[in-house]
Structures are given as structure tokens and as C-alpha cells.
Amino acid sequence: MTNGQTGAESYAVDPEKRELGLRKMEQAYGFSMQDGPGLHFRYTVEHLFGDIWQRPGLSMRDRRLLLLGVLTAQGGFDLAEIQLGAALQNEELDEEQMREIAVFLCHYVGWPNGTKLDNAVSSVARKASKK
């Protein structure tokens, strides 16, 4: 960095990567994504969703399954519920498969977290049945 620039100031916005990332975020989260402020959001959009989620080798469903495992292990049930809803909406997983994921994960991340994921499945299924 020169002239007293910080890393945040020298990071140039890539409009094409940003648009690609926003579209992938919409697919991953299952709802329309609006542009957000700040460097954190820029890295999330342009790097995580503009690069990492675009890489070949894993399907959207594969990535979602991995993410559900991580979120369940870490207790991120709010985000897990969003991911379950998007998986159901995108027809990547059905309710029975989501329940099997919860049962499977109980044995690896513990019954309390597996049960909380199952509760999130119930919530998502309830909301989907009202549509």
C-alpha cells in the first residue's frame, strides 16, 4: 500500500463479480438480495459468493449439505433455517431428506443440536405448507 492507503481503501469494487455474487447469494439464501454497505459485505459478495460458491466440483446441493452440517455443529440455527428454506424452495432437499439430515447429525454433533435442526425443519415445513 502506498500513500497511507489501508487494505480497505485499496480494495477495488468489481461490478461484474459483485453482480455475480449477489445472484449466487439469492440462490443460496432463497430470497432477493439487495446490495449492502461496508467492506465485510463486499468480501462476502465478491469473494465468498462471487468466487468460492462459483467454483466447479460441488453442486449447490453439495455446498448446502456441508453448510447445514457446519451450522448445526456451531449452533447457527437461524442461518440453518434460512438454508433449509432455500433448499426446499429450490427443490434440492425435501422435508423427509431434511429430517434425515437432522437424525444423521445427531450422532456427530450431539442430540441437542440435531434436535434444534429438526425443529428448524419443522418450522420451514410449516411455513412452506402455508404458501
Contacts in CASP RR format, 6 or more apart in sequence:
PFRMAT RR
TARGET T0000
AUTHOR 0000-0000-0000
METHOD contacts of the structure
MODEL  1
MTNGQTGAESYAVDPEKRELGLRKMEQAYGFSMQDGPGLHFRYTVEHLFG
DIWQRPGLSMRDRRLLLLGVLTAQGGFDLAEIQLGAALQNEELDEEQMRE
IAVFLCHYVGWPNGTKLDNAVSSVARKASKK
1 7 0 8 1.000
1 9 0 8 1.000
1 10 0 8 1.000
8 39 0 8 1.000
11 39 0 8 1.000
11 42 0 8 1.000
13 42 0 8 1.000
13 46 0 8 1.000
14 46 0 8 1.000
17 45 0 8 1.000
17 46 0 8 1.000
17 50 0 8 1.000
17 51 0 8 1.000
18 35 0 8 1.000
18 42 0 8 1.000
18 45 0 8 1.000
18 46 0 8 1.000
20 49 0 8 1.000
20 50 0 8 1.000
20 54 0 8 1.000
21 45 0 8 1.000
21 46 0 8 1.000
21 49 0 8 1.000
21 50 0 8 1.000
21 53 0 8 1.000
21 54 0 8 1.000
22 33 0 8 1.000
22 35 0 8 1.000
22 45 0 8 1.000
22 49 0 8 1.000
24 49 0 8 1.000
24 50 0 8 1.000
24 53 0 8 1.000
24 54 0 8 1.000
25 33 0 8 1.000
25 44 0 8 1.000
25 45 0 8 1.000
25 49 0 8 1.000
26 32 0 8 1.000
26 33 0 8 1.000
27 60 0 8 1.000
27 86 0 8 1.000
27 90 0 8 1.000
28 49 0 8 1.000
28 53 0 8 1.000
28 60 0 8 1.000
28 63 0 8 1.000
28 64 0 8 1.000
28 83 0 8 1.000
28 86 0 8 1.000
29 82 0 8 1.000
29 83 0 8 1.000
29 86 0 8 1.000
30 82 0 8 1.000
30 85 0 8 1.000
30 86 0 8 1.000
30 89 0 8 1.000
30 90 0 8 1.000
31 86 0 8 1.000
35 41 0 8 1.000
35 45 0 8 1.000
53 63 0 8 1.000
58 66 0 8 1.000
60 90 0 8 1.000
60 92 0 8 1.000
61 87 0 8 1.000
61 92 0 8 1.000
61 93 0 8 1.000
64 83 0 8 1.000
64 86 0 8 1.000
64 87 0 8 1.000
64 92 0 8 1.000
64 93 0 8 1.000
65 101 0 8 1.000
67 83 0 8 1.000
68 80 0 8 1.000
68 83 0 8 1.000
68 84 0 8 1.000
68 87 0 8 1.000
68 101 0 8 1.000
68 105 0 8 1.000
68 117 0 8 1.000
69 101 0 8 1.000
69 105 0 8 1.000
69 109 0 8 1.000
71 77 0 8 1.000
71 79 0 8 1.000
71 80 0 8 1.000
71 83 0 8 1.000
72 80 0 8 1.000
72 102 0 8 1.000
72 105 0 8 1.000
72 109 0 8 1.000
72 113 0 8 1.000
72 114 0 8 1.000
72 116 0 8 1.000
72 117 0 8 1.000
73 105 0 8 1.000
73 108 0 8 1.000
73 109 0 8 1.000
73 113 0 8 1.000
75 113 0 8 1.000
75 116 0 8 1.000
77 116 0 8 1.000
77 117 0 8 1.000
77 119 0 8 1.000
77 120 0 8 1.000
80 117 0 8 1.000
80 120 0 8 1.000
81 120 0 8 1.000
81 123 0 8 1.000
81 124 0 8 1.000
84 93 0 8 1.000
84 98 0 8 1.000
84 120 0 8 1.000
84 121 0 8 1.000
84 124 0 8 1.000
85 124 0 8 1.000
85 127 0 8 1.000
85 128 0 8 1.000
86 92 0 8 1.000
87 93 0 8 1.000
87 98 0 8 1.000
88 94 0 8 1.000
88 95 0 8 1.000
88 98 0 8 1.000
88 124 0 8 1.000
88 125 0 8 1.000
88 128 0 8 1.000
89 128 0 8 1.000
93 101 0 8 1.000
95 121 0 8 1.000
95 124 0 8 1.000
95 125 0 8 1.000
95 128 0 8 1.000
98 121 0 8 1.000
98 124 0 8 1.000
98 125 0 8 1.000
99 118 0 8 1.000
99 121 0 8 1.000
101 117 0 8 1.000
101 121 0 8 1.000
102 114 0 8 1.000
102 115 0 8 1.000
102 117 0 8 1.000
102 118 0 8 1.000
102 121 0 8 1.000
103 114 0 8 1.000
103 118 0 8 1.000
105 113 0 8 1.000
105 114 0 8 1.000
105 117 0 8 1.000
106 113 0 8 1.000
106 114 0 8 1.000
106 115 0 8 1.000
END
